């Protein structure tokens, strides 16, 4: 009985942290303290959502070459034939 409640709480916690990460990446102005942050884009967003970088360090890592060693970006090829 107690174990069933713990499993439910841990699953709820996992989904809550995922929702928080998505909200922080898309709307960082809603965080406290209110800083003038812009939404994350590209590699910085991927690094933050995967937990490889903190929110305030993700943009800096994406602009340096260190992020490329942490993340492989898929190459999309357009067939123009």
Buried (B, 14 or more C-beta within 10 A) or exposed (E): EEEEEEEEEEEEEEEEEEEEBEEBBEEBEEEEEEEEBEEBEEBBBBBBBEEBBEBEEBBEBBEEEEBEEBBEEEEEEEEEE
